[in-house]
Amino acid sequence: MGVVATMGPEAQQGKQGSGLLLPGLDPRKKHYVCGSCAAFTNIAITFPIQKVLFRQQLFGVRAGEAVTQLQRDGLRNLYRGLLPPLLQKTTTVAIMFGLYEDFSRVLPRHTGAPELLTRSVAAVLAGTAEATLTPFERVQTLLQDPRHHGRFHNTFHTFRTLLREHGVRECYRGLGPILLRNGPSNALFFGLRGPIKQQLPRAQSPAANMVNDFICGGLLGAMLGVMFYPLNVLKARMQSQVGGAFQSSHAVLLTIWRERNGKVTHLFRGAHLNYHRSLLSWGIINATYELLLKHL
């Protein structure tokens, strides 16, 4: 199974219409712009679902209880914490697609390694670079945690408070699980999206091609979301703490395991909602990215 840089013949055909929206855009920057716009579209649509999911990850409650908690918080708090994921996701997805393409182009020139290996390494490096934006995930966690509603007012106040009271290191709490998640998930996403699309019925129109891109991205996102779900549970727990000792990922995971009665099913509480959210999110991201790539 090879790793491909494009999504298939339709993507190649789309090059004929490139440059329609931003004709002066440097082709090397195109992947960054497309990734950023795709992430913006996704966050604007799926943020409320993410809030329900976060409550399940943090407290281990069922979806109905998480929705009830949000209803008690009121409509004015529903989009509380939107700015960090908006800034973080638009940037990380831009880095994910952009650096992957850049590394995929540069690595073969200097290594001479097989394409499968260089593209896998390119994906892992891009995922590792995304982790530099961990502070945005950190602030998002604190703003979504109801226990901190009275302490942190907004994105900028949260950043300012963390830096003033605890320093830069506090902004990177939970970095370990993020690094373990980003590299491997990127490698699987870029490695499988081409072969998966090739198994779908050949698109006979731009609309059908967009549907195929949505299905391909959605299936991959859903699968990877479930596969790496415990790491997100671990990250949410670690990042909900403010101040104090930095516990190892292993120690925090053991604490969660004991609190949830040593049951794997409890560790995956919220995974079903994450599956559907990831299906929608990565379907939107992949389809939007490929659509924009053909027209920028």
C-alpha positions as CSV (number, residue, x, y, z in Angstrom):
1,M,0.0,0.0,0.0
2,G,1.6,3.2,-1.1
3,V,1.3,6.7,0.3
4,V,0.1,9.3,-2.1
5,A,0.3,13.1,-2.0
6,T,-2.9,13.7,-3.8
7,M,-6.3,12.2,-3.6
8,G,-6.4,10.6,-7.0
9,P,-7.1,11.5,-10.7
10,E,-9.8,14.0,-9.8
11,A,-7.3,16.0,-7.8
12,Q,-4.9,16.1,-10.8
13,Q,-7.8,17.3,-13.0
14,G,-8.5,20.0,-10.5
15,K,-5.1,21.6,-11.2
16,Q,-6.6,23.0,-14.4
17,G,-8.8,25.3,-12.4
18,S,-6.2,26.3,-9.9
19,G,-5.5,30.0,-9.2
20,L,-9.1,31.1,-9.7
21,L,-9.6,32.5,-6.2
22,L,-6.0,33.7,-5.3
23,P,-4.1,33.8,-8.6
24,G,-1.0,35.4,-7.1
25,L,-0.6,32.9,-4.3
26,D,2.8,31.1,-4.1
27,P,2.1,27.4,-4.8
28,R,4.3,26.4,-1.9
29,K,1.9,28.3,0.5
30,K,-1.3,27.0,-1.1
31,H,-1.5,23.9,1.2
32,Y,-1.2,26.1,4.3
33,V,-4.0,28.4,3.2
34,C,-6.3,25.5,2.2
35,G,-5.6,23.7,5.5
36,S,-6.4,26.8,7.6
37,C,-9.6,27.6,5.8
38,A,-10.8,24.0,6.0
39,A,-10.2,24.0,9.8
40,F,-12.0,27.3,10.2
41,T,-15.1,25.9,8.5
42,N,-15.0,22.8,10.6
43,I,-14.7,24.6,14.0
44,A,-17.5,27.0,13.2
45,I,-19.8,24.0,12.6
46,T,-18.8,21.5,15.2
47,F,-17.8,23.5,18.3
48,P,-21.0,22.7,20.4
49,I,-20.4,19.0,19.8
50,Q,-16.9,19.3,21.0
51,K,-18.1,20.9,24.3
52,V,-20.3,17.9,25.0
53,L,-17.5,15.5,24.2
54,F,-15.1,17.5,26.5
55,R,-17.4,17.1,29.5
56,Q,-17.5,13.3,28.9
57,Q,-13.8,13.1,28.7
58,L,-13.2,15.2,31.8
59,F,-16.0,13.8,34.1
60,G,-16.7,10.4,32.6
61,V,-20.5,11.2,32.3
62,R,-22.9,10.0,29.6
63,A,-23.8,12.3,26.7
64,G,-27.2,13.2,28.1
65,E,-25.7,14.4,31.4
66,A,-23.1,16.4,29.5
67,V,-25.8,18.1,27.4
68,T,-27.7,18.8,30.7
69,Q,-24.6,20.4,32.2
70,L,-24.3,22.7,29.1
71,Q,-28.0,23.6,29.4
72,R,-27.5,24.6,33.0
73,D,-24.5,26.8,32.0
74,G,-26.7,28.7,29.6
75,L,-26.5,29.8,26.0
76,R,-24.0,32.6,26.7
77,N,-21.4,29.9,27.8
78,L,-22.1,27.6,24.9
79,Y,-19.4,29.2,22.8
80,R,-17.1,30.0,25.7
81,G,-13.6,28.9,24.8
82,L,-14.2,29.1,21.0
83,L,-11.2,31.4,20.2
84,P,-8.4,29.0,21.4
85,P,-9.6,26.1,19.2
86,L,-10.2,28.5,16.3
87,L,-6.7,29.9,16.5
88,Q,-5.2,26.5,17.3
89,K,-7.0,24.4,14.8
90,T,-6.7,26.8,11.9
91,T,-2.9,27.0,12.6
92,T,-2.3,23.3,13.3
93,V,-4.2,22.0,10.3
94,A,-2.4,24.5,8.1
95,I,0.9,23.2,9.6
96,M,-0.3,19.6,9.2
97,F,-1.0,19.8,5.5
98,G,1.6,22.5,4.6
99,L,4.6,21.0,6.4
100,Y,3.7,17.5,5.3
101,E,3.9,18.6,1.7
102,D,7.1,20.6,2.3
103,F,8.8,17.7,4.1
104,S,7.6,15.2,1.5
105,R,9.2,17.4,-1.2
106,V,12.5,18.0,0.7
107,L,13.3,14.7,2.4
108,P,13.7,12.5,-0.8
109,R,16.3,15.0,-2.0
110,H,18.5,14.5,1.0
111,T,17.8,10.9,2.1
112,G,17.2,8.8,-1.0
113,A,14.9,6.7,1.2
114,P,11.8,4.9,-0.2
115,E,8.7,7.2,-0.7
116,L,6.7,5.3,1.8
117,L,9.3,6.0,4.5
118,T,9.9,9.6,3.6
119,R,6.2,10.4,3.6
120,S,5.7,8.7,6.9
121,V,8.5,10.6,8.4
122,A,7.1,13.8,6.9
123,A,3.8,13.2,8.5
124,V,5.3,12.5,11.9
125,L,7.5,15.7,11.7
126,A,4.4,17.7,10.8
127,G,2.5,16.3,13.7
128,T,5.4,17.1,16.1
129,A,5.5,20.6,14.8
130,E,1.8,21.0,15.6
131,A,2.5,20.3,19.2
132,T,4.2,23.7,19.6
133,L,0.7,25.1,19.7
134,T,-0.2,23.0,22.8
135,P,-0.9,26.3,24.8
136,F,-4.1,26.8,22.7
137,E,-5.4,23.3,23.7
138,R,-4.4,24.1,27.3
139,V,-6.4,27.3,27.4
140,Q,-9.4,25.7,25.6
141,T,-9.5,23.0,28.3
142,L,-9.5,25.5,31.1
143,L,-12.2,27.7,29.5
144,Q,-14.4,24.6,28.9
145,D,-14.0,23.2,32.4
146,P,-16.9,24.5,34.5
147,R,-14.8,24.4,37.7
148,H,-12.7,27.3,36.2
149,H,-15.6,29.5,34.9
150,G,-15.2,31.9,37.8
151,R,-11.4,32.2,37.6
152,F,-10.7,32.6,33.9
153,H,-12.7,35.1,31.9
154,N,-11.6,34.7,28.3
155,T,-8.7,33.5,26.2
156,F,-6.3,36.4,26.8
157,H,-7.1,36.6,30.5
158,T,-6.3,32.8,30.8
159,F,-3.0,33.1,29.0
160,R,-2.0,36.2,31.1
161,T,-2.9,34.5,34.3
162,L,-1.0,31.3,33.5
163,L,2.1,33.1,32.4
164,R,2.1,35.5,35.3
165,E,1.3,33.0,38.1
166,H,3.0,29.9,36.8
167,G,5.3,30.7,33.8
168,V,5.5,29.3,30.3
169,R,5.9,25.7,31.4
170,E,2.3,25.7,32.7
171,C,1.0,26.4,29.2
172,Y,2.6,23.1,28.0
173,R,1.0,20.8,30.6
174,G,-0.3,17.8,28.7
175,L,2.3,17.9,26.0
176,G,3.2,14.2,26.3
177,P,-0.1,12.8,25.2
178,I,-0.3,15.4,22.4
179,L,3.1,14.3,21.0
180,L,2.0,10.6,21.3
181,R,-1.2,11.4,19.4
182,N,-0.1,13.8,16.7
183,G,2.8,12.0,15.0
184,P,1.2,8.5,14.6
185,S,-2.2,9.8,13.7
186,N,-0.8,12.1,11.0
187,A,1.2,9.2,9.5
188,L,-1.9,7.0,9.4
189,F,-4.1,9.8,8.0
190,F,-1.8,10.7,5.1
191,G,-0.8,7.1,4.5
192,L,-4.4,5.8,4.2
193,R,-6.5,8.6,2.6
194,G,-5.2,8.0,-0.9
195,P,-5.8,4.2,-0.9
196,I,-9.2,4.6,0.8
197,K,-10.4,7.0,-1.9
198,Q,-9.2,4.7,-4.6
199,Q,-11.6,2.1,-3.3
200,L,-14.6,4.4,-3.6
201,P,-16.7,4.6,-6.8
202,R,-15.0,6.8,-9.4
203,A,-16.4,10.4,-9.2
204,Q,-18.1,11.5,-12.4
205,S,-18.6,15.1,-11.3
206,P,-17.1,17.7,-9.0
207,A,-19.9,17.2,-6.5
208,A,-19.4,13.5,-6.4
209,N,-15.7,14.0,-6.0
210,M,-16.3,16.2,-3.0
211,V,-18.6,13.6,-1.5
212,N,-15.8,11.0,-1.9
213,D,-13.3,13.4,-0.2
214,F,-15.8,13.8,2.7
215,I,-16.3,10.1,3.1
216,C,-12.5,9.4,2.9
217,G,-11.6,12.1,5.4
218,G,-14.6,11.3,7.7
219,L,-13.9,7.5,7.9
220,L,-10.2,8.1,8.6
221,G,-10.9,10.8,11.2
222,A,-13.5,8.6,13.0
223,M,-11.2,5.6,13.1
224,L,-8.2,7.6,14.4
225,G,-10.4,9.4,16.8
226,V,-11.4,6.2,18.5
227,M,-7.9,4.7,18.3
228,F,-6.3,7.6,20.1
229,Y,-9.3,8.5,22.3
230,P,-7.6,7.5,25.6
231,L,-4.8,9.9,24.9
232,N,-7.4,12.8,24.6
233,V,-8.9,11.7,27.9
234,L,-5.5,11.7,29.5
235,K,-4.7,15.2,28.0
236,A,-8.0,16.6,29.2
237,R,-7.3,15.4,32.8
238,M,-3.8,16.7,32.8
239,Q,-4.7,20.1,31.4
240,S,-7.6,20.7,33.7
241,Q,-5.1,21.1,36.6
242,V,-3.7,24.5,37.3
243,G,-0.5,24.7,39.3
244,G,1.1,22.0,41.4
245,A,3.4,19.2,40.4
246,F,3.6,17.9,36.9
247,Q,2.6,14.3,37.1
248,S,3.7,11.7,34.5
249,S,1.2,10.5,31.9
250,H,1.5,7.0,33.4
251,A,0.5,8.3,36.9
252,V,-2.4,10.3,35.7
253,L,-3.7,7.4,33.5
254,L,-3.6,5.1,36.6
255,T,-5.6,7.7,38.6
256,I,-8.3,7.8,35.8
257,W,-8.3,4.0,35.6
258,R,-8.9,3.7,39.4
259,E,-11.6,6.4,39.4
260,R,-13.5,4.6,36.6
261,N,-13.4,1.3,38.4
262,G,-10.7,-0.2,36.1
263,K,-13.2,-0.6,33.2
264,V,-12.0,0.0,29.6
265,T,-15.6,1.0,28.6
266,H,-15.5,3.8,31.2
267,L,-12.2,5.0,29.8
268,F,-13.9,5.3,26.4
269,R,-16.8,7.2,27.7
270,G,-17.6,9.8,25.0
271,A,-15.9,7.8,22.3
272,H,-19.1,7.2,20.4
273,L,-19.8,11.0,20.2
274,N,-16.1,11.5,19.3
275,Y,-16.6,9.0,16.5
276,H,-19.5,11.0,15.0
277,R,-17.8,14.4,15.6
278,S,-14.6,13.2,14.0
279,L,-16.5,11.7,11.1
280,L,-18.1,15.1,10.5
281,S,-15.1,17.2,11.3
282,W,-12.5,15.4,9.2
283,G,-15.1,14.9,6.4
284,I,-15.5,18.7,6.3
285,I,-11.8,19.4,6.6
286,N,-10.7,16.9,3.9
287,A,-13.5,17.9,1.5
288,T,-13.0,21.6,2.0
289,Y,-9.2,21.3,1.7
290,E,-9.4,19.4,-1.5
291,L,-12.0,21.7,-3.0
292,L,-9.9,24.8,-2.1
293,L,-6.7,23.1,-3.4
294,K,-8.3,22.9,-6.9
295,H,-9.3,26.6,-7.0
296,L,-6.5,28.5,-5.2
